[in-house]
């Protein structure tokens, strides 16, 4: 039987979010996103509430705001820099691969957070940093993963605009011009490895909010609590 090890997971992210969180974020979304009944929850990471993961505790559930913020001067370890890409799907695919990849052998938790923060939009109105930090295990669990030399790589199979998003955009093309935030669903696979020949693979899927203003490279705004089609 394959030995199990702690891992970053997205499959149960967003369970237990409060109604107040959802209302607070929905208030700042575009008209084009209000039509997305299945996707609108991805903007719901900006209040007080709990997050949970299928295989590991989330950072947001136990870490204080100061712990969630990347520390200055820590470097970014193995976390790649965001690509200079202006197309939403291409950027989302790169962001998903970044989120599903990590290496506790040469990257500290603070470095992981700093690297992920570099992908975020600098517009605080739309940046849901909590939804991103929720993907990183708390310091104790990260330490256990490092003891096991745990690391993960990822391959992305495809990315697309959900049908509801495309339909809403077709109904009102001008609505997106306020924040230029696009909804993109990405599918792929994550390969986990740890010492003593441990390892395994999991299918992954995530829906991202990506900001791509004209004349600027794209950036990450939020991670959805559930995947939309």
Secondary structure, DSSP 8 states (H G I E B T S, - for coil): ----------TTTTTT--HHHHHHHHTTS-HHHHT-TTTGGGG--SSS-----SSS--HHHH--HHHHS--TT---TT---------HHHHHHHHHHHHT-EETTT--HHHHHHHHHTTB-S-TTT--HHHHHTTS--HHHHHHHHHTT-EEEEEEEEEE--HHHHHHHHH-GGGGGTT-EEEEEEEEEEEEEETTTEEEEEEEEEEEEEE--TTS--EEEEE-SS---
